[in-house]
Amino acid sequence: MPMINVNPNEYASFYEDYVNLATAHFTSLVLGLEEQLNTVKLYFDGFPTNKEEFRYEVGKWTPKDIVQHLIDAERIFAYRSLRIARNDKTPLPGFDENSYVDMVEANKRSLASLVGEFIIVRKATITLFQNFSEEQLQRFGTASNASVSVRALGCIILGHTLHHLNVITTRYLDIK
């Protein structure tokens, strides 16, 4: 299993918080992805129904929106990982997460269906990262106008999910 060993030159500074969260909580990308999958399942099991579409401020996302955002972002980060691991040198564009959330209508779905989709996407991400060689994990490409390694993208996936679970806990569930 690849250990998480990411250097600051492997990602843009705007991803630093995500990478720091990942490296503080996990020692292996694949084991971290697997462990976090179980954490997400448990986190949303029994989630308060009255909080599923709650907004702590006008214009903020609901927990359902956040789960859909996690799904979309993970797909994009995994796709970037695949392209870069395969030594594709094409610069990959960024994405506007707000417009994605606006277009998907997550609040018309059940939270269970969103979590189910997250689980499917995460299982695909786990399989993808299980099959990267150490050399592939260290490959660099360009995404969002910045240089990034495949292993940094794995950390970004982990840290991004942790970040949003923390936001839900503190802003939506009022747990400090």
C-alpha positions in Angstrom: 0.0 0.0 0.0 1.4 3.4 -0.9 2.1 5.6 2.2 1.1 9.2 2.1 4.3 11.1 1.5 3.5 14.3 -0.3 5.8 17.2 -0.7 4.6 20.8 -0.9 5.8 21.1 -4.5 3.3 18.4 -5.5 0.2 20.6 -5.2 -1.0 24.2 -5.4 -1.1 26.2 -2.2 -5.0 26.4 -2.5 -5.0 22.6 -1.7 -2.8 22.8 1.3 -5.5 22.6 3.9 -6.9 19.4 2.3 -3.5 17.8 2.0 -2.7 18.7 5.6 -6.0 17.2 6.8 -5.3 14.0 4.9 -1.7 13.5 6.1 -2.8 14.3 9.7 -5.5 11.6 9.7 -4.2 8.8 7.3 -1.0 7.0 6.7 -2.0 5.3 3.5 -4.0 6.6 0.5 -5.8 3.4 -0.2 -6.4 2.5 3.5 -7.5 6.1 4.1 -10.0 5.9 1.2 -11.4 2.7 2.5 -11.6 3.9 6.1 -13.2 7.1 5.0 -15.8 5.3 3.0 -16.9 3.5 6.2 -16.8 6.8 8.1 -19.1 8.4 5.6 -21.5 5.5 5.7 -21.7 5.7 9.5 -21.8 9.5 9.5 -24.9 9.7 7.4 -26.6 6.6 8.9 -29.3 8.1 11.1 -28.5 11.7 10.0 -31.3 14.0 11.3 -34.0 14.3 8.7 -34.7 17.9 9.7 -31.1 18.8 8.8 -30.9 17.2 5.4 -32.0 20.4 3.6 -31.0 22.9 6.3 -29.0 26.0 5.3 -27.1 27.7 8.2 -27.1 30.9 6.1 -28.9 32.1 3.0 -27.0 31.0 0.0 -25.1 28.2 1.7 -25.4 24.6 0.6 -27.5 22.0 2.3 -26.0 18.7 3.6 -27.6 17.0 0.5 -25.8 19.6 -1.7 -22.6 18.9 0.1 -22.8 15.2 -0.5 -23.5 15.8 -4.2 -20.5 18.2 -4.3 -18.4 15.4 -2.7 -19.5 13.0 -5.5 -18.8 15.5 -8.3 -15.4 16.6 -6.9 -14.3 13.1 -6.3 -15.2 12.1 -9.8 -13.2 15.1 -11.2 -10.2 14.5 -8.9 -10.2 10.8 -9.8 -10.4 11.6 -13.5 -7.5 14.0 -13.1 -5.6 11.2 -11.3 -6.2 8.7 -14.1 -5.2 11.1 -16.9 -2.0 12.1 -15.1 -1.1 8.6 -14.0 -1.4 7.6 -17.7 1.1 10.3 -18.5 -1.4 12.5 -20.3 0.2 15.9 -20.5 -2.9 17.8 -21.5 -3.6 20.6 -19.0 -6.9 19.8 -17.3 -9.4 22.6 -16.6 -10.8 23.6 -13.2 -14.5 23.5 -12.5 -17.0 25.8 -10.8 -18.4 23.8 -7.9 -21.1 26.4 -7.3 -22.6 26.0 -10.8 -22.4 22.2 -10.5 -24.4 22.3 -7.2 -26.9 24.7 -8.8 -27.5 22.4 -11.8 -27.9 19.1 -10.0 -30.9 19.6 -7.8 -29.6 17.3 -5.0 -32.4 18.4 -2.7 -34.9 16.5 -4.9 -33.1 13.3 -4.1 -33.1 11.3 -0.9 -30.0 11.5 1.3 -29.8 7.7 1.1 -29.5 7.8 -2.7 -26.8 10.5 -2.5 -24.8 8.5 0.0 -25.3 5.4 -2.1 -23.9 7.2 -5.1 -21.0 8.4 -3.0 -20.2 4.9 -2.0 -20.2 3.7 -5.6 -17.9 6.5 -6.7 -15.6 6.0 -3.7 -15.3 2.3 -4.4 -14.2 3.2 -8.0 -11.7 5.6 -6.6 -10.3 3.0 -4.3 -9.9 0.5 -7.1 -8.2 3.2 -9.2 -5.6 4.0 -6.5 -5.1 0.4 -5.6 -3.8 -0.2 -9.1 -1.4 2.8 -9.4 2.2 1.9 -9.2 4.6 4.1 -7.1 5.9 5.6 -10.3 2.4 6.5 -11.4 1.6 8.1 -8.0 4.6 10.3 -8.4 3.7 11.6 -11.9 2.9 15.2 -12.4 0.3 16.9 -14.6 -1.5 20.2 -14.8 -5.0 20.8 -13.4 -6.6 24.1 -12.6 -3.6 25.9 -14.0 -1.3 24.3 -11.4 1.1 21.4 -11.2 -0.1 18.4 -9.2 0.9 14.8 -8.6 -1.3 11.8 -8.6 -0.6 11.1 -4.9 -1.4 14.7 -4.0 -4.8 14.3 -5.8 -5.4 11.3 -3.6 -4.7 13.4 -0.5 -6.9 16.1 -1.9 -9.8 13.7 -2.2 -9.3 12.5 1.4 -8.9 16.0 2.8 -11.7 17.5 0.8 -14.1 14.9 2.2 -12.8 15.5 5.8 -13.2 19.2 5.4 -16.8 19.0 4.3 -17.7 16.5 7.1 -16.2 18.9 9.6 -18.3 21.7 8.1 -21.5 19.7 8.4 -20.6 18.8 12.0 -19.9 22.3 13.1 -22.3 24.4 10.9 -25.3 22.1 10.5 -25.3 19.9 13.5 -23.8 22.5 15.9 -21.3 20.0 17.3 -18.0 21.6 18.2 
